[in-house]
Amino acid sequence: MKISILGLGYVGAVSAGCLAKEGHTVVGVDPNQTKVRLINEGKSPIIEKDIDTIIADRVANGNLKATTNIAEAIHQTEVSLICVGTPSQLNGSLDLHYVRRVCEEIAEALRNKSSYHVVVVRSTMLPGSVASTVIPTLSSIPGKSWPGFWRVYQPGVLREGTAVYDYFNPPKTVIGEVDTVRVTCWWRSTKISMLP
Ligand SMILES: NC(=O)c1ccc[n+]([C@@H]2O[C@H](COP(=O)([O-])OP(=O)(O)OC[C@H]3O[C@@H](n4cnc5c(N)ncnc54)[C@H](O)[C@@H]3O)[C@@H](O)[C@H]2O)c1
């Protein structure tokens, strides 16, 4: 599949490298030009066992690249994984402003896309956040005639230090989807099939 990874921090960089290792065509997106340049030079933007070799190998192979241009990445792919940060606030709640912002950017990019697009949230959020924040923001552009999109929530289970191992050996896979269409994901084998 063609997959865009929105956010090239810890989770995004590991997901991008491992999905590309499994043969998918991956486009990473981040506003941070240094992270984008590092990926395109075949270098890892994070320190994590094995990820530097995987990224170097996949960039050389041609199925992993990065850009700062989210619209370009969304138009080149079928699935987007939101991997932006959701930092804790002083009162213990999660700051969702990066999620909100990236959803606005996805909505803007989907204006001119005619095919279905799957949006998967990997960022950590509390239950109810897809309904209260993600879907309203994705649907927020006035006058938008949607080509259609599917929303999926797949909470991440990665531990720093063993993230590549965890990716390929997840203790469990948890996926939530809200739609009348069926979305079946086998994250473990990284097969994502969409059933009309
Ligand atoms: N670090 C972990 O081990 C871990 C494990 C499981 C889940 N998570 C969750 O995954 C999420 C990401 O964590 P992380 O540690 O990778 O965060 P991070 O802060 O390291 O990386 C987030 C990246 O998103 C980028 N970004 C911000 N706005 C963007 C936008 N509009 N478009 C594209 N990129 C954008 C930032 O520049 C940054 O590179 C968090 O919600 C975190 O709680 C983290």
The ligand as an ORCA input file, in Angstrom:
! r2SCAN-3c Opt
* xyz 0 1
  N       7.226      7.564     22.176
  C       6.602      6.425     22.402
  O       7.176      5.399     22.775
  C       5.130      6.327     22.164
  C       4.555      5.080     22.245
  C       3.208      4.960     21.956
  C       2.463      6.063     21.621
  N       3.047      7.293     21.564
  C       2.219      8.413     21.165
  O       2.452      8.688     19.788
  C       2.387     10.100     19.569
  C       3.675     10.579     18.979
  O       4.711     10.386     19.924
  P       6.218     10.739     19.573
  O       7.010     10.340     20.752
  O       6.573     10.183     18.217
  O       6.113     12.362     19.451
  P       7.239     13.393     19.008
  O       6.911     14.670     19.712
  O       8.586     12.789     19.138
  O       6.982     13.586     17.448
  C       5.894     14.253     16.914
  C       6.281     14.785     15.536
  O       5.118     15.336     14.917
  C       5.550     16.456     14.156
  N       4.410     17.292     13.813
  C       3.776     18.234     14.555
  N       2.772     18.792     13.859
  C       2.755     18.174     12.648
  C       1.936     18.310     11.493
  N       0.937     19.205     11.438
  N       2.187     17.524     10.418
  C       3.188     16.616     10.454
  N       4.015     16.450     11.526
  C       3.778     17.214     12.608
  C       6.594     17.125     15.047
  O       7.432     18.017     14.315
  C       7.332     15.902     15.581
  O       8.415     15.547     14.735
  C       2.051     10.716     20.937
  O       0.657     10.892     21.024
  C       2.547      9.686     21.909
  O       1.862      9.746     23.144
  C       4.347      7.438     21.822
*
